C-alpha cells in the first residue's frame, strides 16, 4: 500500500468528511494529498489548496511575529506588558463568587509579561474550557463572539503559577499591533506571509466561497455543516482567526525547521527559533485541558502519560513517541481538528487540515497519528 493509500484508508476509517495533509523536511515536500470533501453536503472535493480555518494554529504564527519584534527591541519578554496594553496593566484575580453571583476579585501578585502570554501562564482562560470564566461572563455580560470583550476577563491565578490554555495569544496579537503601528493582517502579510510565500493565509471577515465548511457528525451518520467563522469580529484574533492551506502552513513549518529562514528569506533569528522551542514553564505541565462546553471542545490531553512543557508558542514533548516524533518536538492544533507537529531532531514536520467540530474528534486524531507515522517509515 502506498503512502497515499495508507492515509486515504486511515481517513476513511476515521470517518472524516475530508482532509488535506503534507509531510515536509528542510528541503521540500515528502508527501502531500487531499481526500474527501470540503463540503460533504454538496460533495465539493477537498483539494490540497483548499482554504481551511486553522483556528489556534494561528498562535504559532503570531508568536513568531512577537519574537520578530523582540529581536528588534520593540517588545521585551519580561517587562510588564501593561505598558503596551493598558487593559492588562492592573490584573485582577478571580477568587470566587458571592452568594448573589457577584464575582470576587483581588489584585494580582505580579504584572503580566509577554513571556506569560506566550506560555499561557498569565492566568487567563477560555470560556469554553474553564467553567469559572463562563460563570464570570454569565454574571457580568456574555460578550459577543469576536468582540474585544470576549478576551477581557479576570485572571484565574497569579501570573506564572500555572499553565492554562487561554486567550493570551489574542493579547499577543494586540501587542504586535500596538508596537508595529498597523493591524495584525498587515503586519503578518508584510513580515511573514509575503516573505514565506504564504499567499493564501489571511484573516477573513467572510470566508472564500470555496473554503472548506465546518462539519458536525450526525447521530444517524453523515454530517451537517455549520456556519462558523473565527476570522471576523472587532479585532484580528491572534489566537485563532487565520485561515490557510496545507501548502502555506507547510512552508511556515519548514521555516521553523530551518531555524527561521526559507528560500533565502530570514524571518526570525536562529536564537529566537531555538528559544521558542525550549521549555519555558519549568515543572508546570502543559497540554491538558478540561471543558465547559463539550459540544465545542472535548476535554483533551495532547500527549497522555508525558509531562509536556511549553515553549514560546508550542507544546513540547520531553520524550519520544514510539514510531512517531522525537523528544523535543513541537506541536499544537486548531479547534476544527487541524493539527501539526515539528520535529527538529529528525528534520521533519507535518500538517493535517480538517474541518470538523467539536475539537478532539477521535477520527481526526487517528488520522493525524497515521500521517505522523508515515513520516518515520
RODO-2510 file (C-alpha; in nm, 4 decimals, decimal comma):
residues 377
     n   res          X          Y          Z
     1     x     0,0000     0,0000     0,0000
     2     x     0,1407     0,3389    -0,0994
     3     x     0,1624     0,6297     0,1455
     4     x    -0,1332     0,7925    -0,0280
     5     x    -0,3399     0,4754     0,0010
     6     x    -0,2370     0,4302     0,3646
     7     x    -0,3532     0,7761     0,4662
     8     x    -0,6642     0,7607     0,2487
     9     x    -0,7554     0,4359     0,4266
    10     x    -0,6903     0,5967     0,7660
    11     x    -0,9144     0,8921     0,6768
    12     x    -1,1859     0,6544     0,5568
    13     x    -1,1647     0,4552     0,8806
    14     x    -1,1724     0,7818     1,0772
    15     x    -1,4953     0,8787     0,9053
    16     x    -1,3751     1,2288     0,8219
    17     x    -1,5651     1,4406     0,5689
    18     x    -1,2375     1,5430     0,4081
    19     x    -0,8773     1,6312     0,4797
    20     x    -0,5591     1,7620     0,3233
    21     x    -0,2138     1,6825     0,4534
    22     x     0,1558     1,7336     0,3955
    23     x     0,4838     1,5997     0,5303
    24     x     0,7867     1,8216     0,4751
    25     x     1,1536     1,8440     0,5618
    26     x     1,4101     2,1220     0,5390
    27     x     1,4486     2,0741     0,1648
    28     x     1,0901     2,0380     0,0487
    29     x     0,7820     1,8177     0,0395
    30     x     0,7994     1,4478     0,1175
    31     x     0,4286     1,3755     0,0891
    32     x     0,1047     1,5565     0,0109
    33     x    -0,2534     1,4708    -0,0635
    34     x    -0,6195     1,5546    -0,0232
    35     x    -0,9185     1,3285     0,0274
    36     x    -1,2936     1,3509     0,0638
    37     x    -1,4992     1,6661     0,0592
    38     x    -1,4561     2,0310     0,1501
    39     x    -1,8352     2,0345     0,1787
    40     x    -1,9966     1,6980     0,2433
    41     x    -2,3430     1,8387     0,1661
    42     x    -2,2555     1,9499    -0,1876
    43     x    -1,9713     1,6972    -0,2302
    44     x    -1,7296     1,9681    -0,3382
    45     x    -1,3928     1,7914    -0,3268
    46     x    -1,1235     1,8727    -0,0742
    47     x    -0,8098     1,9788    -0,2586
    48     x    -0,4568     2,0305    -0,1340
    49     x    -0,5008     2,4066    -0,1659
    50     x    -0,8479     2,4261    -0,0111
    51     x    -0,8665     2,7091     0,2415
    52     x    -0,9399     2,5910     0,5963
    53     x    -0,9819     2,7787     0,9212
    54     x    -0,6679     2,6916     1,1172
    55     x    -0,8005     2,8426     1,4415
    56     x    -0,5416     2,8010     1,7197
    57     x    -0,2696     2,7089     1,4708
    58     x    -0,2736     3,0885     1,4300
    59     x    -0,0958     3,1077     1,7665
    60     x     0,2360     2,9786     1,6338
    61     x     0,2349     3,2377     1,3542
    62     x     0,1550     3,5283     1,5882
    63     x     0,4147     3,4050     1,8381
    64     x     0,6764     3,4261     1,5615
    65     x     0,5562     3,7810     1,4874
    66     x     0,6033     3,8767     1,8520
    67     x     0,9524     3,7275     1,8576
    68     x     1,0431     3,9276     1,5480
    69     x     0,9628     4,2387     1,7482
    70     x     1,1588     4,1058     2,0467
    71     x     1,4579     4,0642     1,8140
    72     x     1,4110     4,4267     1,7076
    73     x     1,3878     4,5522     2,0668
    74     x     1,0293     4,6748     2,0199
    75     x     0,8905     4,4134     2,2606
    76     x     1,0528     4,2529     2,5627
    77     x     0,9702     3,9181     2,7170
    78     x     0,9852     4,0096     3,0842
    79     x     0,8766     4,3703     3,1293
    80     x     0,5134     4,4333     3,2304
    81     x     0,3029     4,4130     2,9143
    82     x     0,0626     4,6661     3,0672
    83     x     0,2967     4,9403     2,9468
    84     x     0,1943     4,8459     2,5926
    85     x    -0,1524     4,7054     2,6633
    86     x    -0,3195     4,9247     2,9302
    87     x    -0,6090     4,6780     2,9593
    88     x    -0,3612     4,4357     3,1206
    89     x    -0,1886     4,6920     3,3418
    90     x    -0,3742     4,6151     3,6649
    91     x    -0,4735     4,2490     3,6507
    92     x    -0,7294     4,1143     3,8967
    93     x    -0,7569     3,7525     4,0097
    94     x    -1,0982     3,5869     4,0381
    95     x    -1,1201     3,4217     4,3812
    96     x    -1,4852     3,3156     4,3759
    97     x    -1,8424     3,4348     4,3606
    98     x    -2,0648     3,5896     4,6280
    99     x    -2,3979     3,4282     4,7179
   100     x    -2,5706     3,6540     4,4673
   101     x    -2,3260     3,5518     4,1921
   102     x    -2,1138     3,8673     4,2021
   103     x    -1,7508     3,7902     4,1069
   104     x    -1,4991     3,8377     4,3900
   105     x    -1,1621     3,9770     4,2829
   106     x    -0,8232     4,0670     4,4268
   107     x    -0,5168     4,2350     4,2814
   108     x    -0,2705     4,0010     4,1112
   109     x     0,0578     3,9363     4,2916
   110     x     0,2688     4,0413     3,9932
   111     x     0,2293     4,2011     3,6490
   112     x     0,1664     4,0072     3,3293
   113     x     0,4575     3,9829     3,0845
   114     x     0,4838     3,8839     2,7206
   115     x     0,6514     3,5618     2,8335
   116     x     0,3442     3,4815     3,0442
   117     x     0,1206     3,5430     2,7438
   118     x     0,3288     3,3336     2,5048
   119     x     0,3397     3,0442     2,7516
   120     x    -0,0249     3,0531     2,8679
   121     x     0,0829     3,1165     3,2248
   122     x    -0,0689     3,4661     3,2557
   123     x    -0,3755     3,3385     3,4427
   124     x    -0,6193     3,3925     3,1559
   125     x    -0,8573     3,1252     3,0299
   126     x    -1,1154     3,0344     2,7668
   127     x    -1,4907     3,0418     2,8282
   128     x    -1,5364     2,7047     2,6564
   129     x    -1,2663     2,5362     2,8666
   130     x    -1,2917     2,6956     3,2110
   131     x    -1,6273     2,6920     3,3939
   132     x    -1,5259     2,9854     3,6166
   133     x    -1,4683     3,2046     3,3102
   134     x    -1,8086     3,1078     3,1713
   135     x    -1,9633     3,1825     3,5125
   136     x    -1,7884     3,5208     3,5237
   137     x    -1,9280     3,6202     3,1846
   138     x    -2,2734     3,4950     3,2832
   139     x    -2,2587     3,7140     3,5956
   140     x    -2,1364     4,0253     3,4165
   141     x    -2,2290     4,0238     3,0477
   142     x    -2,1886     3,7463     2,7940
   143     x    -1,9685     3,9017     2,5263
   144     x    -2,0398     3,8737     2,1564
   145     x    -1,8168     3,6280     1,9689
   146     x    -1,5245     3,8091     1,8117
   147     x    -1,5592     4,1130     2,0364
   148     x    -1,2713     4,2514     2,2399
   149     x    -1,4956     4,1992     2,5436
   150     x    -1,4617     3,8241     2,4862
   151     x    -1,0953     3,8377     2,5921
   152     x    -1,1492     4,0845     2,8793
   153     x    -1,1589     3,8694     3,1905
   154     x    -1,0035     3,8410     3,5361
   155     x    -0,7188     3,6003     3,5930
   156     x    -0,7768     3,2548     3,7384
   157     x    -0,4414     3,2606     3,9210
   158     x    -0,1393     3,4826     3,9656
   159     x     0,0827     3,5118     3,6570
   160     x     0,3466     3,2419     3,6327
   161     x     0,1887     2,9969     3,8770
   162     x     0,0061     2,7555     3,6417
   163     x    -0,0413     2,6644     3,2773
   164     x    -0,3929     2,7035     3,1407
   165     x    -0,4766     2,7346     2,7729
   166     x    -0,6173     3,0770     2,7080
   167     x    -0,6908     3,3893     2,5075
   168     x    -0,3361     3,5065     2,5835
   169     x    -0,2220     3,4960     2,2203
   170     x    -0,5079     3,7280     2,1246
   171     x    -0,3385     3,9801     2,3536
   172     x    -0,0032     3,8998     2,1896
   173     x    -0,1586     3,9969     1,8570
   174     x    -0,2795     4,3243     2,0051
   175     x     0,0713     4,3893     2,1422
   176     x     0,2141     4,3333     1,7931
   177     x    -0,0328     4,5881     1,6559
   178     x     0,0477     4,8380     1,9310
   179     x     0,4203     4,8494     1,8644
   180     x     0,4106     4,7872     1,4878
   181     x     0,1609     5,0678     1,4253
   182     x    -0,0562     4,8652     1,1876
   183     x    -0,3247     4,5987     1,2046
   184     x    -0,2240     4,2366     1,2523
   185     x    -0,3157     4,1285     0,8983
   186     x    -0,0901     4,3962     0,7505
   187     x     0,1967     4,3092     0,9830
   188     x     0,1754     3,9359     0,9160
   189     x     0,1410     3,9884     0,5415
   190     x     0,4496     4,2084     0,5225
   191     x     0,6718     4,0210     0,7664
   192     x     0,5711     3,6535     0,7471
   193     x     0,3258     3,5665     0,4689
   194     x     0,4909     3,7514     0,1788
   195     x     0,8496     3,6513     0,2681
   196     x     0,7453     3,2865     0,3073
   197     x     0,5192     3,2759     0,0039
   198     x     0,2081     3,2042     0,2128
   199     x    -0,0253     3,3592    -0,0408
   200     x    -0,3493     3,2037     0,0837
   201     x    -0,3212     3,2763     0,4557
   202     x    -0,5277     3,5625     0,5978
   203     x    -0,7995     3,6779     0,8347
   204     x    -1,1355     3,6635     0,6562
   205     x    -1,4393     3,8529     0,7774
   206     x    -1,6202     3,6415     0,5179
   207     x    -1,4681     3,3106     0,4173
   208     x    -1,3944     3,2439     0,0484
   209     x    -1,6862     3,0679    -0,1170
   210     x    -1,4701     2,7626    -0,1885
   211     x    -1,3295     2,7364     0,1658
   212     x    -1,3924     2,4095     0,3457
   213     x    -1,7063     2,4049     0,5578
   214     x    -1,7065     2,3105     0,9258
   215     x    -1,8807     1,9753     0,9711
   216     x    -2,0641     1,8224     1,2653
   217     x    -2,1280     1,4496     1,2889
   218     x    -2,4935     1,3442     1,2878
   219     x    -2,6132     1,0744     1,5329
   220     x    -2,7508     0,8673     1,2460
   221     x    -2,4290     0,9030     1,0458
   222     x    -2,3111     1,1569     0,7945
   223     x    -2,2578     1,5277     0,8565
   224     x    -2,4225     1,8641     0,8655
   225     x    -2,2309     2,1860     0,8038
   226     x    -2,2227     2,4760     1,0470
   227     x    -2,1650     2,8457     0,9617
   228     x    -1,8659     2,9010     1,1917
   229     x    -1,6107     3,1727     1,1108
   230     x    -1,3408     3,2731     1,3579
   231     x    -1,1850     3,5325     1,1273
   232     x    -1,4337     3,8149     1,1674
   233     x    -1,5135     4,0347     1,4650
   234     x    -1,3908     4,3565     1,6202
   235     x    -1,0221     4,2660     1,6005
   236     x    -0,7927     4,0194     1,4267
   237     x    -0,7752     3,7212     1,6600
   238     x    -0,4095     3,6376     1,7098
   239     x    -0,5235     3,3332     1,8995
   240     x    -0,7406     3,1765     1,6350
   241     x    -0,8549     3,3884     1,3420
   242     x    -0,6428     3,2808     1,0449
   243     x    -0,7427     3,0672     0,7517
   244     x    -0,4739     2,8922     0,5481
   245     x    -0,3957     2,5939     0,3274
   246     x    -0,1833     2,2863     0,3826
   247     x     0,0903     2,4096     0,1413
   248     x     0,1010     2,7545     0,3055
   249     x     0,1238     2,6180     0,6575
   250     x     0,3822     2,3628     0,5483
   251     x     0,6038     2,6497     0,4356
   252     x     0,5721     2,8013     0,7820
   253     x     0,6705     2,4664     0,9357
   254     x     0,9724     2,4384     0,7057
   255     x     1,0848     2,7857     0,8157
   256     x     1,0820     2,6666     1,1774
   257     x     1,2745     2,3506     1,0816
   258     x     1,5333     2,5653     0,9021
   259     x     1,5935     2,7896     1,2023
   260     x     1,3941     3,0912     1,0864
   261     x     1,4788     3,1009     0,7139
   262     x     1,3192     2,9677     0,3954
   263     x     1,4281     3,0111     0,0337
   264     x     1,6753     3,2805     0,1306
   265     x     1,4208     3,4802     0,3318
   266     x     1,5053     3,5067     0,7008
   267     x     1,2009     3,5927     0,9095
   268     x     1,3407     3,5189     1,2579
   269     x     1,6817     3,4718     1,4154
   270     x     1,8140     3,1234     1,4876
   271     x     1,8445     3,2223     1,8519
   272     x     1,4767     3,3143     1,8777
   273     x     1,3662     2,9968     1,6986
   274     x     1,5710     2,7967     1,9484
   275     x     1,4191     2,9883     2,2398
   276     x     1,0672     2,9274     2,1096
   277     x     1,1395     2,5534     2,1140
   278     x     1,2806     2,5489     2,4678
   279     x     1,0555     2,4654     2,7622
   280     x     0,9766     2,7938     2,9369
   281     x     0,7481     2,6773     3,2180
   282     x     0,9748     2,4708     3,4433
   283     x     0,7951     2,1898     3,6231
   284     x     0,4462     2,3004     3,5185
   285     x     0,2648     2,0619     3,2862
   286     x     0,1078     2,1901     2,9641
   287     x    -0,1281     2,0448     2,7095
   288     x    -0,4128     1,9154     2,9257
   289     x    -0,7478     2,0943     2,9055
   290     x    -1,0881     2,0436     3,0577
   291     x    -1,4120     2,1590     2,9024
   292     x    -1,7031     2,3838     2,9925
   293     x    -1,8685     2,3335     2,6515
   294     x    -1,8160     1,9772     2,5241
   295     x    -2,0230     2,0499     2,2135
   296     x    -1,7437     2,2866     2,1084
   297     x    -1,4341     2,1170     2,2511
   298     x    -1,3968     1,7899     2,4358
   299     x    -1,1621     1,7515     2,7308
   300     x    -0,8195     1,6964     2,5797
   301     x    -0,4743     1,5769     2,6778
   302     x    -0,2342     1,6291     2,3895
   303     x     0,0142     1,3596     2,4935
   304     x    -0,1182     1,1451     2,7814
   305     x     0,1499     0,9997     3,0034
   306     x     0,4119     1,2656     2,9291
   307     x     0,4915     1,5703     3,1421
   308     x     0,4706     1,8011     2,8430
   309     x     0,6166     2,1510     2,8540
   310     x     0,5538     2,4712     2,6618
   311     x     0,7877     2,6987     2,4690
   312     x     0,7141     3,0437     2,3315
   313     x     0,4172     2,9291     2,1275
   314     x     0,4426     2,5485     2,1115
   315     x     0,3706     2,2361     2,3150
   316     x     0,6897     2,0320     2,3691
   317     x     0,7051     1,6573     2,4340
   318     x     1,0053     1,5678     2,6540
   319     x     1,0075     1,2014     2,5474
   320     x     0,9840     1,0396     2,2047
   321     x     0,6598     0,8808     2,0881
   322     x     0,7218     0,5312     1,9540
   323     x     0,7036     0,5206     1,5768
   324     x     0,6392     0,8931     1,5650
   325     x     0,8069     1,2152     1,6732
   326     x     1,1355     1,2608     1,8574
   327     x     1,1821     1,4102     2,2023
   328     x     1,1751     1,7890     2,1908
   329     x     0,9252     1,8093     1,9062
   330     x     0,6809     2,0989     1,8809
   331     x     0,3080     2,0543     1,8365
   332     x    -0,0362     2,2103     1,8508
   333     x    -0,3766     2,2166     1,6856
   334     x    -0,6853     2,4144     1,5856
   335     x    -1,0362     2,3805     1,7258
   336     x    -1,1747     2,2433     1,3962
   337     x    -0,9375     1,9455     1,4265
   338     x    -0,6394     2,0596     1,2243
   339     x    -0,3048     1,9505     1,3706
   340     x     0,0679     1,9948     1,3100
   341     x     0,3995     1,8782     1,4524
   342     x     0,7580     1,9914     1,4023
   343     x     1,0451     1,7506     1,4799
   344     x     1,3733     1,9454     1,4778
   345     x     1,5779     1,6382     1,5727
   346     x     1,4576     1,4326     1,2758
   347     x     1,4225     1,7344     1,0481
   348     x     1,0634     1,6591     0,9566
   349     x     0,7244     1,8231     1,0096
   350     x     0,3668     1,7693     0,9028
   351     x     0,0199     1,9209     0,8968
   352     x    -0,3306     1,7763     0,8719
   353     x    -0,6113     2,0125     0,7705
   354     x    -0,9608     1,9047     0,8671
   355     x    -1,2829     2,0973     0,9406
   356     x    -1,4950     1,9106     1,1913
   357     x    -1,6416     2,0066     1,5296
   358     x    -1,6155     1,9548     1,8246
   359     x    -1,2417     1,9608     1,8887
   360     x    -1,0761     1,6377     1,9944
   361     x    -1,2553     1,4285     1,7306
   362     x    -1,1261     1,0742     1,7678
   363     x    -1,1255     1,0158     1,3942
   364     x    -0,9203     1,3267     1,3262
   365     x    -0,6707     1,2341     1,5970
   366     x    -0,6341     0,8855     1,4488
   367     x    -0,5784     1,0299     1,1018
   368     x    -0,3155     1,2718     1,2367
   369     x    -0,1356     0,9838     1,4080
   370     x    -0,1395     0,7891     1,0796
   371     x     0,0070     1,0878     0,8945
   372     x     0,2798     1,1235     1,1523
   373     x     0,3714     0,7548     1,1368
   374     x     0,4175     0,7835     0,7598
   375     x     0,6937     1,0365     0,8187
   376     x     0,9038     0,7864     1,0122
   377     x     0,8676     0,4744     0,7980
***
